[in-house]
């Protein structure tokens, strides 16, 4: 039980760091993805596919 909770907390922290790093890199191009509970949960549930999906969704809908 404790291992699964720690695994989820680890995924949440890594997701926040990845989103923050992405926002730092793409700030000059104005391609920021907001860091909120929805985007973090998408990254926790879908891992890399969720991250790429959010980037593509933002790029095609808001550009």
PyMOL Python script that loads the backbone (N, CA, C, O; Angstrom):
from pymol import cmd

cmd.read_pdbstr("""\
ATOM      1  N   UNK A   1       0.825  -1.191   0.000  1.00  0.00           N
ATOM      2  CA  UNK A   1       0.000   0.000   0.000  1.00  0.00           C
ATOM      3  C   UNK A   1       0.870   1.256   0.000  1.00  0.00           C
ATOM      4  O   UNK A   1       0.656   2.170  -0.797  1.00  0.00           O
ATOM      5  N   UNK A   2       1.845   1.292   0.892  1.00  0.00           N
ATOM      6  CA  UNK A   2       2.714   2.457   0.985  1.00  0.00           C
ATOM      7  C   UNK A   2       3.560   2.625  -0.267  1.00  0.00           C
ATOM      8  O   UNK A   2       3.833   3.747  -0.693  1.00  0.00           O
ATOM      9  N   UNK A   3       3.980   1.493  -0.863  1.00  0.00           N
ATOM     10  CA  UNK A   3       4.777   1.566  -2.086  1.00  0.00           C
ATOM     11  C   UNK A   3       3.985   2.170  -3.236  1.00  0.00           C
ATOM     12  O   UNK A   3       4.530   2.941  -4.026  1.00  0.00           O
ATOM     13  N   UNK A   4       2.706   1.828  -3.340  1.00  0.00           N
ATOM     14  CA  UNK A   4       1.895   2.373  -4.432  1.00  0.00           C
ATOM     15  C   UNK A   4       1.629   3.864  -4.233  1.00  0.00           C
ATOM     16  O   UNK A   4       1.586   4.618  -5.205  1.00  0.00           O
ATOM     17  N   UNK A   5       1.453   4.293  -2.992  1.00  0.00           N
ATOM     18  CA  UNK A   5       1.269   5.722  -2.720  1.00  0.00           C
ATOM     19  C   UNK A   5       2.536   6.490  -3.061  1.00  0.00           C
ATOM     20  O   UNK A   5       2.473   7.560  -3.666  1.00  0.00           O
ATOM     21  N   UNK A   6       3.682   5.951  -2.677  1.00  0.00           N
ATOM     22  CA  UNK A   6       4.953   6.607  -2.999  1.00  0.00           C
ATOM     23  C   UNK A   6       5.196   6.643  -4.505  1.00  0.00           C
ATOM     24  O   UNK A   6       5.769   7.601  -5.022  1.00  0.00           O
ATOM     25  N   UNK A   7       4.761   5.599  -5.205  1.00  0.00           N
ATOM     26  CA  UNK A   7       4.914   5.571  -6.662  1.00  0.00           C
ATOM     27  C   UNK A   7       4.077   6.672  -7.318  1.00  0.00           C
ATOM     28  O   UNK A   7       4.545   7.333  -8.245  1.00  0.00           O
ATOM     29  N   UNK A   8       2.852   6.871  -6.849  1.00  0.00           N
ATOM     30  CA  UNK A   8       1.996   7.920  -7.391  1.00  0.00           C
ATOM     31  C   UNK A   8       2.566   9.300  -7.079  1.00  0.00           C
ATOM     32  O   UNK A   8       2.572  10.175  -7.945  1.00  0.00           O
ATOM     33  N   UNK A   9       3.043   9.506  -5.856  1.00  0.00           N
ATOM     34  CA  UNK A   9       3.640  10.788  -5.484  1.00  0.00           C
ATOM     35  C   UNK A   9       4.867  11.068  -6.347  1.00  0.00           C
ATOM     36  O   UNK A   9       5.084  12.201  -6.776  1.00  0.00           O
ATOM     37  N   UNK A  10       5.664  10.040  -6.597  1.00  0.00           N
ATOM     38  CA  UNK A  10       6.846  10.196  -7.447  1.00  0.00           C
ATOM     39  C   UNK A  10       6.440  10.597  -8.862  1.00  0.00           C
ATOM     40  O   UNK A  10       7.074  11.472  -9.453  1.00  0.00           O
ATOM     41  N   UNK A  11       5.395   9.977  -9.420  1.00  0.00           N
ATOM     42  CA  UNK A  11       4.933  10.321 -10.762  1.00  0.00           C
ATOM     43  C   UNK A  11       4.400  11.751 -10.822  1.00  0.00           C
ATOM     44  O   UNK A  11       4.601  12.449 -11.816  1.00  0.00           O
ATOM     45  N   UNK A  12       3.719  12.186  -9.758  1.00  0.00           N
ATOM     46  CA  UNK A  12       3.191  13.556  -9.718  1.00  0.00           C
ATOM     47  C   UNK A  12       4.338  14.562  -9.717  1.00  0.00           C
ATOM     48  O   UNK A  12       4.300  15.550 -10.451  1.00  0.00           O
ATOM     49  N   UNK A  13       5.347  14.316  -8.902  1.00  0.00           N
ATOM     50  CA  UNK A  13       6.487  15.238  -8.816  1.00  0.00           C
ATOM     51  C   UNK A  13       7.239  15.274 -10.142  1.00  0.00           C
ATOM     52  O   UNK A  13       7.618  16.349 -10.607  1.00  0.00           O
ATOM     53  N   UNK A  14       7.456  14.130 -10.745  1.00  0.00           N
ATOM     54  CA  UNK A  14       8.158  14.089 -12.032  1.00  0.00           C
ATOM     55  C   UNK A  14       7.336  14.801 -13.113  1.00  0.00           C
ATOM     56  O   UNK A  14       7.898  15.497 -13.958  1.00  0.00           O
ATOM     57  N   UNK A  15       6.022  14.631 -13.089  1.00  0.00           N
ATOM     58  CA  UNK A  15       5.159  15.305 -14.064  1.00  0.00           C
ATOM     59  C   UNK A  15       5.241  16.815 -13.921  1.00  0.00           C
ATOM     60  O   UNK A  15       5.304  17.533 -14.920  1.00  0.00           O
ATOM     61  N   UNK A  16       5.241  17.300 -12.692  1.00  0.00           N
ATOM     62  CA  UNK A  16       5.354  18.739 -12.460  1.00  0.00           C
ATOM     63  C   UNK A  16       6.696  19.253 -12.974  1.00  0.00           C
ATOM     64  O   UNK A  16       6.757  20.306 -13.608  1.00  0.00           O
ATOM     65  N   UNK A  17       7.764  18.517 -12.706  1.00  0.00           N
ATOM     66  CA  UNK A  17       9.090  18.947 -13.167  1.00  0.00           C
ATOM     67  C   UNK A  17       9.192  18.939 -14.692  1.00  0.00           C
ATOM     68  O   UNK A  17       9.801  19.834 -15.278  1.00  0.00           O
ATOM     69  N   UNK A  18       8.602  17.937 -15.334  1.00  0.00           N
ATOM     70  CA  UNK A  18       8.638  17.881 -16.797  1.00  0.00           C
ATOM     71  C   UNK A  18       7.854  19.044 -17.396  1.00  0.00           C
ATOM     72  O   UNK A  18       8.322  19.683 -18.340  1.00  0.00           O
ATOM     73  N   UNK A  19       6.673  19.326 -16.862  1.00  0.00           N
ATOM     74  CA  UNK A  19       5.888  20.458 -17.364  1.00  0.00           C
ATOM     75  C   UNK A  19       6.603  21.781 -17.130  1.00  0.00           C
ATOM     76  O   UNK A  19       6.589  22.657 -17.995  1.00  0.00           O
ATOM     77  N   UNK A  20       7.223  21.930 -15.976  1.00  0.00           N
ATOM     78  CA  UNK A  20       7.954  23.161 -15.685  1.00  0.00           C
ATOM     79  C   UNK A  20       9.137  23.325 -16.636  1.00  0.00           C
ATOM     80  O   UNK A  20       9.379  24.420 -17.143  1.00  0.00           O
ATOM     81  N   UNK A  21       9.869  22.248 -16.879  1.00  0.00           N
ATOM     82  CA  UNK A  21      10.994  22.303 -17.813  1.00  0.00           C
ATOM     83  C   UNK A  21      10.540  22.608 -19.231  1.00  0.00           C
ATOM     84  O   UNK A  21      11.178  23.388 -19.938  1.00  0.00           O
ATOM     85  N   UNK A  22       9.448  22.000 -19.642  1.00  0.00           N
ATOM     86  CA  UNK A  22       8.903  22.285 -20.977  1.00  0.00           C
ATOM     87  C   UNK A  22       8.511  23.753 -21.088  1.00  0.00           C
ATOM     88  O   UNK A  22       8.783  24.394 -22.103  1.00  0.00           O
ATOM     89  N   UNK A  23       7.876  24.285 -20.055  1.00  0.00           N
ATOM     90  CA  UNK A  23       7.458  25.692 -20.082  1.00  0.00           C
ATOM     91  C   UNK A  23       8.659  26.631 -20.109  1.00  0.00           C
ATOM     92  O   UNK A  23       8.600  27.683 -20.745  1.00  0.00           O
ATOM     93  N   UNK A  24       9.742  26.271 -19.434  1.00  0.00           N
ATOM     94  CA  UNK A  24      10.951  27.102 -19.486  1.00  0.00           C
ATOM     95  C   UNK A  24      11.554  27.118 -20.884  1.00  0.00           C
ATOM     96  O   UNK A  24      11.998  28.161 -21.363  1.00  0.00           O
ATOM     97  N   UNK A  25      11.569  25.957 -21.535  1.00  0.00           N
ATOM     98  CA  UNK A  25      12.177  25.852 -22.856  1.00  0.00           C
ATOM     99  C   UNK A  25      11.338  26.568 -23.909  1.00  0.00           C
ATOM    100  O   UNK A  25      11.887  27.224 -24.795  1.00  0.00           O
ATOM    101  N   UNK A  26      10.017  26.450 -23.823  1.00  0.00           N
ATOM    102  CA  UNK A  26       9.149  27.006 -24.869  1.00  0.00           C
ATOM    103  C   UNK A  26       8.592  28.381 -24.533  1.00  0.00           C
ATOM    104  O   UNK A  26       7.724  28.877 -25.251  1.00  0.00           O
ATOM    105  N   UNK A  27       9.057  28.999 -23.484  1.00  0.00           N
ATOM    106  CA  UNK A  27       8.574  30.329 -23.105  1.00  0.00           C
ATOM    107  C   UNK A  27       8.799  31.375 -24.197  1.00  0.00           C
ATOM    108  O   UNK A  27       7.901  32.182 -24.436  1.00  0.00           O
ATOM    109  N   UNK A  28       9.949  31.402 -24.871  1.00  0.00           N
ATOM    110  CA  UNK A  28      10.129  32.411 -25.929  1.00  0.00           C
ATOM    111  C   UNK A  28       9.160  32.232 -27.106  1.00  0.00           C
ATOM    112  O   UNK A  28       8.872  33.195 -27.816  1.00  0.00           O
ATOM    113  N   UNK A  29       8.660  31.018 -27.316  1.00  0.00           N
ATOM    114  CA  UNK A  29       7.760  30.745 -28.425  1.00  0.00           C
ATOM    115  C   UNK A  29       6.297  30.837 -28.025  1.00  0.00           C
ATOM    116  O   UNK A  29       5.414  30.633 -28.857  1.00  0.00           O
ATOM    117  N   UNK A  30       6.030  31.142 -26.764  1.00  0.00           N
ATOM    118  CA  UNK A  30       4.674  31.271 -26.222  1.00  0.00           C
ATOM    119  C   UNK A  30       3.863  29.983 -26.408  1.00  0.00           C
ATOM    120  O   UNK A  30       2.703  30.032 -26.815  1.00  0.00           O
ATOM    121  N   UNK A  31       4.476  28.835 -26.109  1.00  0.00           N
ATOM    122  CA  UNK A  31       3.825  27.530 -26.200  1.00  0.00           C
ATOM    123  C   UNK A  31       3.682  26.897 -24.821  1.00  0.00           C
ATOM    124  O   UNK A  31       3.885  25.692 -24.674  1.00  0.00           O
ATOM    125  N   UNK A  32       3.341  27.678 -23.825  1.00  0.00           N
ATOM    126  CA  UNK A  32       3.282  27.178 -22.460  1.00  0.00           C
ATOM    127  C   UNK A  32       2.025  26.345 -22.218  1.00  0.00           C
ATOM    128  O   UNK A  32       0.938  26.680 -22.689  1.00  0.00           O
ATOM    129  N   UNK A  33       2.199  25.254 -21.475  1.00  0.00           N
ATOM    130  CA  UNK A  33       1.088  24.433 -21.006  1.00  0.00           C
ATOM    131  C   UNK A  33       0.919  24.746 -19.526  1.00  0.00           C
ATOM    132  O   UNK A  33       1.882  24.637 -18.769  1.00  0.00           O
ATOM    133  N   UNK A  34      -0.275  25.132 -19.094  1.00  0.00           N
ATOM    134  CA  UNK A  34      -0.447  25.476 -17.681  1.00  0.00           C
ATOM    135  C   UNK A  34      -0.231  24.268 -16.779  1.00  0.00           C
ATOM    136  O   UNK A  34      -0.585  23.141 -17.127  1.00  0.00           O
ATOM    137  N   UNK A  35       0.351  24.522 -15.623  1.00  0.00           N
ATOM    138  CA  UNK A  35       0.555  23.467 -14.639  1.00  0.00           C
ATOM    139  C   UNK A  35      -0.617  23.530 -13.662  1.00  0.00           C
ATOM    140  O   UNK A  35      -0.645  24.367 -12.759  1.00  0.00           O
ATOM    141  N   UNK A  36      -1.580  22.636 -13.856  1.00  0.00           N
ATOM    142  CA  UNK A  36      -2.725  22.549 -12.961  1.00  0.00           C
ATOM    143  C   UNK A  36      -3.055  21.077 -12.727  1.00  0.00           C
ATOM    144  O   UNK A  36      -2.377  20.193 -13.252  1.00  0.00           O
ATOM    145  N   UNK A  37      -4.076  20.820 -11.956  1.00  0.00           N
ATOM    146  CA  UNK A  37      -4.392  19.448 -11.568  1.00  0.00           C
ATOM    147  C   UNK A  37      -4.777  18.589 -12.772  1.00  0.00           C
ATOM    148  O   UNK A  37      -4.488  17.392 -12.788  1.00  0.00           O
ATOM    149  N   UNK A  38      -5.418  19.173 -13.770  1.00  0.00           N
ATOM    150  CA  UNK A  38      -5.850  18.400 -14.939  1.00  0.00           C
ATOM    151  C   UNK A  38      -4.653  17.953 -15.770  1.00  0.00           C
ATOM    152  O   UNK A  38      -4.563  16.788 -16.156  1.00  0.00           O
ATOM    153  N   UNK A  39      -3.735  18.876 -16.045  1.00  0.00           N
ATOM    154  CA  UNK A  39      -2.568  18.512 -16.855  1.00  0.00           C
ATOM    155  C   UNK A  39      -1.668  17.534 -16.108  1.00  0.00           C
ATOM    156  O   UNK A  39      -1.077  16.645 -16.721  1.00  0.00           O
ATOM    157  N   UNK A  40      -1.561  17.687 -14.815  1.00  0.00           N
ATOM    158  CA  UNK A  40      -0.737  16.763 -14.035  1.00  0.00           C
ATOM    159  C   UNK A  40      -1.357  15.373 -14.034  1.00  0.00           C
ATOM    160  O   UNK A  40      -0.641  14.382 -14.177  1.00  0.00           O
ATOM    161  N   UNK A  41      -2.674  15.279 -13.875  1.00  0.00           N
ATOM    162  CA  UNK A  41      -3.332  13.972 -13.877  1.00  0.00           C
ATOM    163  C   UNK A  41      -3.257  13.299 -15.245  1.00  0.00           C
ATOM    164  O   UNK A  41      -3.151  12.075 -15.329  1.00  0.00           O
ATOM    165  N   UNK A  42      -3.310  14.091 -16.319  1.00  0.00           N
ATOM    166  CA  UNK A  42      -3.138  13.516 -17.655  1.00  0.00           C
ATOM    167  C   UNK A  42      -1.752  12.906 -17.782  1.00  0.00           C
ATOM    168  O   UNK A  42      -1.597  11.813 -18.326  1.00  0.00           O
ATOM    169  N   UNK A  43      -0.748  13.607 -17.283  1.00  0.00           N
ATOM    170  CA  UNK A  43       0.616  13.075 -17.362  1.00  0.00           C
ATOM    171  C   UNK A  43       0.814  11.866 -16.452  1.00  0.00           C
ATOM    172  O   UNK A  43       1.545  10.941 -16.807  1.00  0.00           O
ATOM    173  N   UNK A  44       0.174  11.862 -15.288  1.00  0.00           N
ATOM    174  CA  UNK A  44       0.309  10.721 -14.380  1.00  0.00           C
ATOM    175  C   UNK A  44      -0.364   9.488 -14.979  1.00  0.00           C
ATOM    176  O   UNK A  44       0.172   8.384 -14.884  1.00  0.00           O
ATOM    177  N   UNK A  45      -1.515   9.664 -15.583  1.00  0.00           N
ATOM    178  CA  UNK A  45      -2.252   8.522 -16.125  1.00  0.00           C
ATOM    179  C   UNK A  45      -1.686   8.011 -17.451  1.00  0.00           C
ATOM    180  O   UNK A  45      -1.631   6.801 -17.670  1.00  0.00           O
ATOM    181  N   UNK A  46      -1.266   8.917 -18.336  1.00  0.00           N
ATOM    182  CA  UNK A  46      -0.871   8.523 -19.683  1.00  0.00           C
ATOM    183  C   UNK A  46       0.621   8.653 -19.973  1.00  0.00           C
ATOM    184  O   UNK A  46       1.047   8.373 -21.094  1.00  0.00           O
ATOM    185  N   UNK A  47       1.418   9.063 -19.008  1.00  0.00           N
ATOM    186  CA  UNK A  47       2.870   9.167 -19.139  1.00  0.00           C
ATOM    187  C   UNK A  47       3.281   9.999 -20.349  1.00  0.00           C
ATOM    188  O   UNK A  47       2.769  11.101 -20.545  1.00  0.00           O
ATOM    189  N   UNK A  48       4.193   9.487 -21.155  1.00  0.00           N
ATOM    190  CA  UNK A  48       4.754  10.232 -22.274  1.00  0.00           C
ATOM    191  C   UNK A  48       3.710  10.507 -23.352  1.00  0.00           C
ATOM    192  O   UNK A  48       3.719  11.573 -23.968  1.00  0.00           O
ATOM    193  N   UNK A  49       2.820   9.562 -23.578  1.00  0.00           N
ATOM    194  CA  UNK A  49       1.774   9.766 -24.592  1.00  0.00           C
ATOM    195  C   UNK A  49       0.864  10.929 -24.214  1.00  0.00           C
ATOM    196  O   UNK A  49       0.442  11.694 -25.081  1.00  0.00           O
ATOM    197  N   UNK A  50       0.564  11.065 -22.940  1.00  0.00           N
ATOM    198  CA  UNK A  50      -0.257  12.178 -22.483  1.00  0.00           C
ATOM    199  C   UNK A  50       0.436  13.504 -22.671  1.00  0.00           C
ATOM    200  O   UNK A  50      -0.196  14.490 -23.050  1.00  0.00           O
ATOM    201  N   UNK A  51       1.738  13.540 -22.408  1.00  0.00           N
ATOM    202  CA  UNK A  51       2.522  14.768 -22.576  1.00  0.00           C
ATOM    203  C   UNK A  51       2.567  15.180 -24.042  1.00  0.00           C
ATOM    204  O   UNK A  51       2.340  16.343 -24.373  1.00  0.00           O
ATOM    205  N   UNK A  52       2.857  14.230 -24.912  1.00  0.00           N
ATOM    206  CA  UNK A  52       2.899  14.521 -26.348  1.00  0.00           C
ATOM    207  C   UNK A  52       1.518  14.916 -26.838  1.00  0.00           C
ATOM    208  O   UNK A  52       1.390  15.814 -27.670  1.00  0.00           O
ATOM    209  N   UNK A  53       0.485  14.260 -26.335  1.00  0.00           N
ATOM    210  CA  UNK A  53      -0.877  14.601 -26.722  1.00  0.00           C
ATOM    211  C   UNK A  53      -1.256  16.013 -26.319  1.00  0.00           C
ATOM    212  O   UNK A  53      -1.911  16.722 -27.083  1.00  0.00           O
ATOM    213  N   UNK A  54      -0.846  16.435 -25.113  1.00  0.00           N
ATOM    214  CA  UNK A  54      -1.134  17.807 -24.683  1.00  0.00           C
ATOM    215  C   UNK A  54      -0.406  18.821 -25.543  1.00  0.00           C
ATOM    216  O   UNK A  54      -0.961  19.870 -25.873  1.00  0.00           O
ATOM    217  N   UNK A  55       0.834  18.519 -25.909  1.00  0.00           N
ATOM    218  CA  UNK A  55       1.593  19.432 -26.765  1.00  0.00           C
ATOM    219  C   UNK A  55       0.911  19.561 -28.127  1.00  0.00           C
ATOM    220  O   UNK A  55       0.732  20.670 -28.632  1.00  0.00           O
ATOM    221  N   UNK A  56       0.533  18.432 -28.717  1.00  0.00           N
ATOM    222  CA  UNK A  56      -0.126  18.466 -30.022  1.00  0.00           C
ATOM    223  C   UNK A  56      -1.487  19.144 -29.942  1.00  0.00           C
ATOM    224  O   UNK A  56      -1.844  19.916 -30.832  1.00  0.00           O
ATOM    225  N   UNK A  57      -2.243  18.870 -28.901  1.00  0.00           N
ATOM    226  CA  UNK A  57      -3.548  19.509 -28.724  1.00  0.00           C
ATOM    227  C   UNK A  57      -3.397  21.014 -28.622  1.00  0.00           C
ATOM    228  O   UNK A  57      -4.131  21.755 -29.275  1.00  0.00           O
ATOM    229  N   UNK A  58      -2.457  21.474 -27.814  1.00  0.00           N
ATOM    230  CA  UNK A  58      -2.246  22.904 -27.673  1.00  0.00           C
ATOM    231  C   UNK A  58      -1.779  23.534 -28.976  1.00  0.00           C
ATOM    232  O   UNK A  58      -2.237  24.609 -29.364  1.00  0.00           O
ATOM    233  N   UNK A  59      -0.854  22.842 -29.650  1.00  0.00           N
ATOM    234  CA  UNK A  59      -0.293  23.405 -30.880  1.00  0.00           C
ATOM    235  C   UNK A  59      -1.358  23.540 -31.970  1.00  0.00           C
ATOM    236  O   UNK A  59      -1.420  24.566 -32.646  1.00  0.00           O
ATOM    237  N   UNK A  60      -2.196  22.514 -32.147  1.00  0.00           N
ATOM    238  CA  UNK A  60      -3.192  22.547 -33.228  1.00  0.00           C
ATOM    239  C   UNK A  60      -4.411  23.388 -32.888  1.00  0.00           C
ATOM    240  O   UNK A  60      -5.070  23.889 -33.799  1.00  0.00           O
ATOM    241  N   UNK A  61      -4.736  23.560 -31.616  1.00  0.00           N
ATOM    242  CA  UNK A  61      -5.948  24.304 -31.264  1.00  0.00           C
ATOM    243  C   UNK A  61      -5.716  25.762 -30.932  1.00  0.00           C
ATOM    244  O   UNK A  61      -6.627  26.574 -31.088  1.00  0.00           O
ATOM    245  N   UNK A  62      -4.549  26.114 -30.489  1.00  0.00           N
ATOM    246  CA  UNK A  62      -4.313  27.477 -30.052  1.00  0.00           C
ATOM    247  C   UNK A  62      -3.269  28.205 -30.864  1.00  0.00           C
ATOM    248  O   UNK A  62      -2.823  29.278 -30.456  1.00  0.00           O
ATOM    249  N   UNK A  63      -2.867  27.678 -31.976  1.00  0.00           N
ATOM    250  CA  UNK A  63      -1.905  28.343 -32.865  1.00  0.00           C
ATOM    251  C   UNK A  63      -2.556  28.714 -34.141  1.00  0.00           C
ATOM    252  O   UNK A  63      -1.910  29.284 -35.021  1.00  0.00           O
TER     253      UNK A  63
END
""", "prot")
cmd.dss("prot")
cmd.show_as("cartoon", "prot")
cmd.util.cbc("prot")
cmd.orient("prot")
